[in-house]
Amino acid sequence: QVQLVESGGGLVQAGGSLRLSCTASVRTFNDYAMGWFRQAPGKGREFVAAISWSEGSTYYADSVKGRFTISRDNAKNTVYLQMNSLKPEDTAVYYCAARLGSYLYTLGGRYDYWGQGTQVTVSS
């Protein structure tokens, strides 16, 4: 069983930045591909970004490309989401997810484990 704990959410003005962290309680963190998803009020879950186990591959949703950066520190069992130039439409609960293996997926159903989520609110 893998437990994921997100942190770093909060309230920020449009144009500001936040860095989300997700720490995994697993012995072999580098066996897992990691993803970030978000869900805004009244909307479905949306893929944001994903990173392979070796950090060799990353993938982003078009809506965040060029503004968000996903990275990981396998020594700390942690994946990060650096969010810059935030917009009000980025407001959502952000979730990290893990899947065993190296492939990156944008579909949430492909991920095996989920965190509890952290709220990000961007004011205009």
ZIMO-V250734 format. One record per residue. N is the residue number from 0. RES is the residue in one letter. OMEGA is omega in radians with two decimals (none if undefined). Layout:
# ZIMO-V250734
n->{N,N}
res->{RES,RES}
omega->{OMEGA,OMEGA}
This chain:
# ZIMO-V250734
n->{0,1,2,3,4,5,6,7,8,9,10,11,12,13,14,15,16,17,18,19,20,21,22,23,24,25,26,27,28,29,30,31,32,33,34,35,36,37,38,39,40,41,42,43,44,45,46,47,48,49,50,51,52,53,54,55,56,57,58,59,60,61,62,63,64,65,66,67,68,69,70,71,72,73,74,75,76,77,78,79,80,81,82,83,84,85,86,87,88,89,90,91,92,93,94,95,96,97,98,99,100,101,102,103,104,105,106,107,108,109,110,111,112,113,114,115,116,117,118,119,120,121,122,123}
res->{Q,V,Q,L,V,E,S,G,G,G,L,V,Q,A,G,G,S,L,R,L,S,C,T,A,S,V,R,T,F,N,D,Y,A,M,G,W,F,R,Q,A,P,G,K,G,R,E,F,V,A,A,I,S,W,S,E,G,S,T,Y,Y,A,D,S,V,K,G,R,F,T,I,S,R,D,N,A,K,N,T,V,Y,L,Q,M,N,S,L,K,P,E,D,T,A,V,Y,Y,C,A,A,R,L,G,S,Y,L,Y,T,L,G,G,R,Y,D,Y,W,G,Q,G,T,Q,V,T,V,S,S}
omega->{3.13,3.05,-3.12,-3.14,3.13,3.04,3.04,3.11,3.13,3.14,-3.12,3.08,3.07,-3.09,-3.12,-3.08,3.00,3.01,3.07,3.07,3.08,-3.12,-3.08,3.06,-3.12,-3.09,-3.03,-3.09,-3.07,2.98,-2.99,2.87,-3.07,3.13,2.99,3.07,3.07,3.11,3.10,3.13,3.10,-3.12,3.11,3.11,-3.05,3.06,3.11,-3.07,3.09,-3.13,-3.14,-3.07,-3.05,-3.06,3.13,-3.10,3.03,3.13,-3.06,2.94,-3.13,-3.07,-3.10,-3.08,-3.12,3.12,-3.11,3.08,3.07,3.11,-3.14,3.06,-3.06,3.10,-3.13,-3.11,-3.01,3.00,-3.06,2.98,3.08,-3.07,3.13,3.11,-3.06,-3.13,3.10,-3.14,3.02,3.13,-3.08,2.88,-3.11,-3.10,2.93,-3.08,-3.12,3.02,3.13,3.13,-2.99,-3.06,3.10,3.12,3.06,-3.13,-3.13,-3.13,3.13,-3.10,-3.01,-3.03,-3.09,2.99,-3.08,3.09,3.07,-3.05,3.00,3.13,-3.14,-3.12,-3.11,none}
